[in-house]
Amino acid sequence: QFGSTDGVNVVVNDINGAYIDGISLTHGNPRSHIWSFISGYQENYRNNYCPCNTYNPRAAPPFVGNDYFCESGAPYPVEYKFYPDDPLWDGKGCGSIEEPCCWVPGLPWFHKMLKNTTTDSIEMRLCFSHGTTSEDVPFSIVELYIK
């Protein structure tokens, strides 16, 4: 995580917009949601902005449902820097209010059965409510296994 990612964006409730700070996996036109990798604000702060927080959770849009991971890598107070010591969505290094976010079975892998067989391309989008000078989710590799 870099800087102050904002978890779920309550202003945008549209799969075509930046509804989260993080990574969105979709398919088709119009887009259908597969999975969201949400980057929360701070791991032990009351406004982490993850749907799975124990304190003041921020609901994900209905099209996301429970198909997401949410975690923060930044301690309190957040600074505008890179936090490489706590990789996101690995189920490790979770702060007290985001612990339920790290109890998801299968982490760091997700499993999803689509409603219908499809030949659609899978789209991976980086979504942010602000510019990369204040928030970002650097990544180095993405592995998708499709059965």
C-alpha atoms as one frame of an Amber mdcrd trajectory, in Angstrom:
protein
   0.000   0.000   0.000   1.119   3.524  -0.697  -0.345   6.372   1.330  -3.956
   6.768   2.376  -6.137   4.365   0.408  -9.808   4.793   1.307 -11.288   1.287
   1.194 -14.876   1.358  -0.108 -15.851   4.609  -1.814 -19.340   5.492  -0.512
 -19.787   8.215  -3.142 -19.434   5.823  -6.111 -21.860   2.886  -6.236 -21.161
   1.993  -9.858 -19.131  -0.933 -11.175 -17.850   1.340 -13.965 -16.390   3.854
 -11.500 -13.824   3.854  -8.697 -16.128   2.115  -6.201 -13.076   1.009  -4.165
  -9.457   1.895  -3.700  -7.776  -1.262  -4.895  -8.121  -3.823  -7.672 -11.350
  -4.782  -9.406 -11.782  -7.982 -11.446 -14.715  -8.002 -13.841 -15.816  -9.620
 -17.088 -18.208  -8.827 -19.920 -19.922  -5.785 -21.365 -21.716  -4.550 -19.371
 -19.266  -5.410 -16.615 -20.039  -8.250 -14.202 -18.216  -8.359 -10.886 -15.823
 -11.213 -10.141 -13.759 -10.046  -7.146 -12.588  -6.866  -5.414  -9.285  -6.444
  -3.612  -9.973  -3.465  -1.339  -7.197  -1.459   0.285  -8.336  -0.090   3.642
  -7.196   3.161   5.205  -5.247   2.096   8.332  -5.027  -1.265  10.030  -5.866
  -0.156  13.584  -7.789   3.044  12.998 -11.525   3.346  13.614 -12.147   4.427
  10.023 -10.411   1.607   8.160 -13.255   1.675   5.554 -13.432  -2.094   5.070
 -16.813  -3.884   5.038 -15.471  -6.547   7.410 -14.200  -4.205  10.164 -15.245
  -4.701  13.760 -15.597  -0.919  14.215 -17.552   1.349  11.860 -17.573  -0.939
   8.788 -18.211   0.630   5.396 -20.579  -1.492   3.282 -19.503  -2.663  -0.145
 -21.840  -1.976  -3.087 -24.517  -4.650  -3.624 -22.856  -5.953  -6.806 -19.739
  -6.843  -4.738 -21.590  -8.882  -2.114 -19.100 -10.976  -0.146 -16.741 -11.365
  -3.091 -13.856  -9.285  -1.796 -10.773  -9.168   0.370 -10.055  -6.006   2.368
  -6.944  -5.156   4.341  -4.688  -2.214   5.132  -0.919  -2.244   5.322  -0.557
   1.174   6.942  -0.244   1.759  10.689  -1.737   4.792  12.419  -1.046   7.578
  11.577  -0.783   7.059   7.834   1.936   8.820   5.878   2.371   9.331   2.158
   4.881   6.542   1.726   5.098   2.915   0.628   4.308   0.223   3.253   6.087
  -2.911   1.967   6.267  -4.731   5.328   2.579  -5.720   5.379   1.476  -7.000
   1.959  -2.250  -6.698   1.358  -4.743  -9.572   1.092  -2.475 -12.250   2.523
  -4.352 -12.700   5.823  -1.286 -11.741   7.850  -0.331  -8.671   9.866  -3.914
  -7.568  10.390  -4.756  -4.904  12.931  -7.315  -5.530  15.662 -10.287  -3.915
  13.909  -9.579  -5.650  10.596  -8.996  -9.152  12.021 -12.308 -10.496  10.607
 -11.081  -9.404   7.170  -8.178 -11.827   7.559 -10.254 -14.810   8.717 -11.564
 -15.466   5.201 -11.105 -19.129   4.197  -8.644 -19.635   1.374  -6.679 -16.410
   1.755  -4.660 -15.385  -0.220  -6.571 -17.266  -2.931 -10.154 -16.592  -3.887
 -12.543 -19.047  -5.476 -15.579 -17.975  -7.411 -18.050 -19.876  -9.537 -19.588
 -17.667 -12.222 -23.327 -17.984 -12.806 -22.874 -18.872 -16.470 -20.163 -20.277
 -18.709 -18.511 -17.428 -20.597 -15.783 -16.640 -23.099 -15.523 -13.024 -21.881
 -12.135 -11.502 -21.271 -11.290 -10.810 -17.631 -10.574  -7.174 -16.878  -8.328
  -6.088 -14.023  -8.668  -2.408 -13.106  -6.839  -0.317 -10.555  -9.442   1.930
  -8.926  -8.681   4.996  -6.798 -10.637   8.019  -5.607  -7.531  10.233  -5.646
  -4.296  10.402  -7.617  -1.336   8.110  -7.087   0.568  10.855  -5.272  -1.654
  10.213  -2.230  -2.776   6.562  -2.667  -1.778   3.511  -4.670  -1.634  -0.279
  -4.567   1.630  -1.408  -6.161   1.722  -5.031  -7.277   4.276  -7.173  -9.054
   2.448 -10.293 -10.208  -1.095 -11.517 -10.762  -1.901 -15.206 -11.126  -5.339
 -16.334 -12.275  -6.182 -20.015 -12.504  -9.370 -20.696 -14.413 -11.058 -24.054
 -14.379
